[in-house]
Amino acid sequence: FVADPQVYDTRNFLKSITVDGVTNASLEIAADNSYEVFIDGISRFREDGNGGWNFTSSNQNTHNLLPFLGAGTHTLRFSVTNWPVPGSTPEINPAGLLYKLSVTTTNCVTSTTPTTPTVTLYFGTQLTP
């Protein structure tokens, strides 16, 4: 939800994950209008809006997270900014974050099932701006 679509509005979303034995990790992300992804407090990926058109699944970016996810608990923070449109309403200038986090491991941290799990997360927790 955008309180005032006529000004820049940045919101942050958090997701914490615990992993061990990661063999593959990817992030597919699209945002209206721009985003920055932090992993454990360090900026790793940034999209300045691709001309303002990075908010559909056909325009999303895919990032390799494998170098950043060693064994342990990690916090991902998505900082998403909606750009202003003068004279607009929330219906005309909505904001949004769409992401898919896929992690494949050799060791399942949250289950006792002896399989090679793939965890896919689709949303985070919004922080108060």
PyMOL commands that set and color helices and strands:
alter all, ss='L'
color gray80, all
select helices_A, chain A and resi 50-52+57-59+66-68
alter helices_A, ss='H'
color red, helices_A
select strands_A, chain A and resi 9-19+22-32+34-39+42-47+61-64+72-82+96-105+118-121+125-126
alter strands_A, ss='S'
color yellow, strands_A
deselect
rebuild
show_as cartoon
